[in-house]
Amino acid sequence: MWTRQHKNRNTGRLIVPAISALFLAYFGFHAYHGEFGINSKYQLEAQALELNEELAAIKAQRLELERRVQLMHDGTLEKDMLDEQARRSLNVSHSDEITIMLDPAAAN
């Protein structure tokens, strides 16, 4: 009679916990580094702050341009001042003219 002798191995007991640990590691990695993960959330919040600052700067620039356009409406600006501003912006003047350039920051 043949008897088969084999050792009881504990590797069968480790298969389920090892597979579970691999699944947890996979999903944990993607929960942090994935497209919609925790790290991406912080990057999107930082990007949103930068875009809000840029929006505020553009709104301020737009208000300044609207104010300058408002000055050019009929009745609010004298014709010689409009002529002076046009010559200054186009850099066109005669040799006998005197142009006084003021610092825009000092004018406010």
Summary of the structure (lengths in Angstrom):
residues: 108
radius of gyration: 36.8
end to end distance: 109.9
largest distance: 127.7
contacts: 171
relative contact order: 0.04
helix: 68%
strand: 0%
